Amino acid sequence: MSTTTAVAPLSTQDADALVTAAHRAAEAAGVTVSVTVLDAGGHLLAFRRDDRAVLISGETSTRKAYTAHQLNAPTADLVDAVQPGGLFHTLPTALDRPLLFIAGGVPVQRDGRLIGAIGVGGGAPEQDHGFATAAVEALA
């Protein structure tokens, strides 16, 4: 007999905490960003764009979160996989889905299970990854 332990889903309170932590990290670095949080089903749970963040950052943060969610991996770890000759080289154009292989998307896990994802857009890719990672670590 196998037993399955229930894992608490990502709550709106968790999502708000992720958004706040990511924005604080970005603010400390002097960067204006957009932050998207998706639930376990890949649906929008929270979103916030700084007043001065470039408009496209909203789209990039959402696509980064979606990509991290679908592949259950940080987008920073996937950048090389979509380069010519990479494992996922054709994936960005093979699907009619909003995948974006730029650092800044990070899956959110609880007890080793995927419960959502966060995406940050607006800074340099490495900065966005750092802000998203800081938010996930603050949630733990």
C-alpha positions as a Markdown table, in Angstrom:
| # | Residue | x | y | z |
|---|---|---|---|---|
| 1 | Met | 0.0 | 0.0 | 0.0 |
| 2 | Ser | 1.4 | 3.4 | -0.9 |
| 3 | Thr | 0.7 | 6.4 | 1.1 |
| 4 | Thr | 0.5 | 9.9 | -0.4 |
| 5 | Thr | 1.1 | 12.9 | 1.8 |
| 6 | Ala | -0.9 | 15.9 | 0.9 |
| 7 | Val | 1.2 | 19.0 | 0.2 |
| 8 | Ala | -0.3 | 22.4 | 0.9 |
| 9 | Pro | -0.9 | 24.3 | -2.3 |
| 10 | Leu | 0.5 | 27.8 | -3.0 |
| 11 | Ser | -1.9 | 30.2 | -1.2 |
| 12 | Thr | -2.6 | 33.8 | -2.1 |
| 13 | Gln | -0.7 | 34.7 | 1.1 |
| 14 | Asp | 2.3 | 32.7 | -0.2 |
| 15 | Ala | 2.0 | 34.4 | -3.6 |
| 16 | Asp | 1.8 | 37.9 | -2.0 |
| 17 | Ala | 4.9 | 37.0 | 0.1 |
| 18 | Leu | 6.8 | 35.9 | -3.1 |
| 19 | Val | 5.8 | 39.1 | -4.9 |
| 20 | Thr | 6.9 | 41.3 | -2.0 |
| 21 | Ala | 10.2 | 39.5 | -1.5 |
| 22 | Ala | 11.1 | 39.7 | -5.2 |
| 23 | His | 10.2 | 43.4 | -5.3 |
| 24 | Arg | 12.2 | 44.1 | -2.2 |
| 25 | Ala | 15.3 | 42.3 | -3.6 |
| 26 | Ala | 14.9 | 44.3 | -6.9 |
| 27 | Glu | 14.4 | 47.6 | -5.0 |
| 28 | Ala | 17.5 | 47.0 | -3.0 |
| 29 | Ala | 19.4 | 46.6 | -6.3 |
| 30 | Gly | 17.8 | 49.7 | -7.8 |
| 31 | Val | 15.9 | 47.7 | -10.4 |
| 32 | Thr | 12.3 | 48.1 | -11.4 |
| 33 | Val | 10.6 | 44.8 | -12.2 |
| 34 | Ser | 7.4 | 42.9 | -12.8 |
| 35 | Val | 6.7 | 39.7 | -10.9 |
| 36 | Thr | 4.3 | 36.9 | -11.8 |
| 37 | Val | 3.3 | 34.0 | -9.6 |
| 38 | Leu | 1.5 | 31.0 | -11.0 |
| 39 | Asp | -0.2 | 28.2 | -9.0 |
| 40 | Ala | 0.3 | 24.4 | -9.4 |
| 41 | Gly | -2.0 | 24.4 | -12.4 |
| 42 | Gly | 0.0 | 27.2 | -14.1 |
| 43 | His | -2.7 | 29.8 | -13.5 |
| 44 | Leu | -2.1 | 33.3 | -12.5 |
| 45 | Leu | -2.1 | 33.8 | -8.7 |
| 46 | Ala | -0.4 | 37.1 | -8.4 |
| 47 | Phe | 1.2 | 39.9 | -10.5 |
| 48 | Arg | 2.7 | 43.3 | -9.9 |
| 49 | Arg | 4.6 | 45.7 | -12.1 |
| 50 | Asp | 6.6 | 48.6 | -10.6 |
| 51 | Asp | 5.3 | 51.9 | -11.9 |
| 52 | Arg | 8.6 | 52.6 | -13.7 |
| 53 | Ala | 9.2 | 49.1 | -15.0 |
| 54 | Val | 9.3 | 48.7 | -18.8 |
| 55 | Leu | 5.9 | 47.4 | -20.0 |
| 56 | Ile | 7.3 | 44.3 | -21.7 |
| 57 | Ser | 8.6 | 43.1 | -18.3 |
| 58 | Gly | 5.0 | 42.1 | -17.5 |
| 59 | Glu | 5.0 | 39.7 | -20.4 |
| 60 | Thr | 8.5 | 38.4 | -19.8 |
| 61 | Ser | 7.9 | 37.7 | -16.1 |
| 62 | Thr | 4.8 | 35.7 | -17.0 |
| 63 | Arg | 6.5 | 33.7 | -19.7 |
| 64 | Lys | 9.4 | 33.0 | -17.5 |
| 65 | Ala | 7.1 | 31.8 | -14.7 |
| 66 | Tyr | 5.2 | 29.6 | -17.2 |
| 67 | Thr | 8.4 | 28.1 | -18.6 |
| 68 | Ala | 9.8 | 27.3 | -15.2 |
| 69 | His | 6.4 | 25.8 | -14.2 |
| 70 | Gln | 6.1 | 23.6 | -17.3 |
| 71 | Leu | 9.6 | 22.2 | -17.2 |
| 72 | Asn | 9.9 | 22.3 | -13.4 |
| 73 | Ala | 13.3 | 24.0 | -13.7 |
| 74 | Pro | 14.8 | 27.4 | -13.3 |
| 75 | Thr | 14.8 | 29.1 | -16.7 |
| 76 | Ala | 18.5 | 30.1 | -16.0 |
| 77 | Asp | 19.3 | 26.3 | -16.2 |
| 78 | Leu | 17.5 | 26.0 | -19.6 |
| 79 | Val | 19.1 | 28.7 | -21.6 |
| 80 | Asp | 21.8 | 26.5 | -23.1 |
| 81 | Ala | 19.3 | 23.7 | -23.9 |
| 82 | Val | 17.6 | 25.9 | -26.6 |
| 83 | Gln | 20.8 | 26.9 | -28.3 |
| 84 | Pro | 21.5 | 25.2 | -31.7 |
| 85 | Gly | 22.3 | 21.6 | -31.0 |
| 86 | Gly | 20.7 | 21.8 | -27.5 |
| 87 | Leu | 18.2 | 19.3 | -26.2 |
| 88 | Phe | 15.3 | 21.7 | -26.5 |
| 89 | His | 16.5 | 23.7 | -29.5 |
| 90 | Thr | 13.2 | 23.5 | -31.4 |
| 91 | Leu | 10.9 | 23.7 | -28.3 |
| 92 | Pro | 10.4 | 27.5 | -28.3 |
| 93 | Thr | 8.9 | 27.3 | -31.8 |
| 94 | Ala | 7.4 | 23.8 | -31.7 |
| 95 | Leu | 4.6 | 24.7 | -29.2 |
| 96 | Asp | 2.0 | 27.4 | -29.4 |
| 97 | Arg | 2.7 | 28.3 | -25.8 |
| 98 | Pro | 4.4 | 31.3 | -24.2 |
| 99 | Leu | 7.8 | 29.7 | -23.3 |
| 100 | Leu | 10.7 | 32.0 | -22.7 |
| 101 | Phe | 14.2 | 30.7 | -22.1 |
| 102 | Ile | 15.7 | 33.7 | -20.3 |
| 103 | Ala | 16.8 | 33.6 | -16.7 |
| 104 | Gly | 14.3 | 34.9 | -14.2 |
| 105 | Gly | 11.8 | 32.0 | -13.9 |
| 106 | Val | 12.0 | 29.6 | -10.9 |
| 107 | Pro | 9.7 | 26.8 | -9.9 |
| 108 | Val | 8.2 | 26.8 | -6.4 |
| 109 | Gln | 8.3 | 23.5 | -4.6 |
| 110 | Arg | 7.0 | 22.3 | -1.2 |
| 111 | Asp | 8.2 | 19.0 | 0.2 |
| 112 | Gly | 9.8 | 18.2 | -3.2 |
| 113 | Arg | 6.6 | 18.8 | -5.2 |
| 114 | Leu | 5.8 | 21.5 | -7.7 |
| 115 | Ile | 3.3 | 24.0 | -6.3 |
| 116 | Gly | 3.8 | 26.9 | -8.6 |
| 117 | Ala | 6.4 | 29.2 | -10.2 |
| 118 | Ile | 7.6 | 32.8 | -10.0 |
| 119 | Gly | 8.9 | 34.9 | -12.9 |
| 120 | Val | 10.7 | 38.2 | -12.7 |
| 121 | Gly | 11.3 | 40.5 | -15.6 |
| 122 | Gly | 12.8 | 44.0 | -15.9 |
| 123 | Gly | 16.4 | 43.6 | -14.9 |
| 124 | Ala | 19.3 | 41.8 | -16.5 |
| 125 | Pro | 18.5 | 38.1 | -16.7 |
| 126 | Glu | 21.0 | 37.2 | -14.0 |
| 127 | Gln | 19.4 | 39.9 | -11.7 |
| 128 | Asp | 15.9 | 38.6 | -12.4 |
| 129 | His | 17.0 | 35.1 | -11.5 |
| 130 | Gly | 18.5 | 36.4 | -8.3 |
| 131 | Phe | 15.3 | 38.2 | -7.3 |
| 132 | Ala | 13.1 | 35.2 | -8.1 |
| 133 | Thr | 15.5 | 32.9 | -6.2 |
| 134 | Ala | 15.6 | 35.2 | -3.2 |
| 135 | Ala | 11.8 | 35.2 | -3.1 |
| 136 | Val | 11.5 | 31.4 | -3.2 |
| 137 | Glu | 14.2 | 31.2 | -0.5 |
| 138 | Ala | 12.3 | 33.7 | 1.7 |
| 139 | Leu | 9.1 | 31.6 | 1.3 |
| 140 | Ala | 10.8 | 28.5 | 2.6 |
